[in-house]
Amino acid sequence: MPATKEVKCTSEDCELDMFENHYTYDIADDHSVADLSCPLCGGTDCLEEIEL
């Protein structure tokens, strides 16, 4: 089953608390949260993976 990551935005100016990113089987092995941007504020250095 493809991976799912829960990610939170830590920017004080952003109202988004978390989102889920669902991957396909085709995702590159070296893909990480650092490759994403916040869907609300657009920030790239404010995202952290929520460890389950």
Residue pairs with C-beta under 8 A, 6 or more apart in sequence:
2 22
2 23
2 24
2 25
2 27
3 23
3 27
4 20
4 21
4 22
4 23
5 20
5 21
5 23
5 33
5 49
5 50
6 18
6 19
6 20
6 21
6 49
6 50
6 52
7 18
7 19
7 20
7 21
7 33
7 36
7 47
7 48
7 49
7 50
8 17
8 18
8 47
8 48
8 50
9 16
9 17
9 18
9 38
9 40
9 41
9 43
9 46
9 47
10 46
10 47
10 48
11 38
11 41
11 43
11 46
13 41
14 38
14 40
14 41
14 43
14 46
15 40
16 38
16 39
16 40
16 41
18 50
19 39
21 36
23 31
33 47
33 48
33 49
34 44
34 47
36 44
36 47
37 43
37 44
37 47
38 44
38 46
38 47
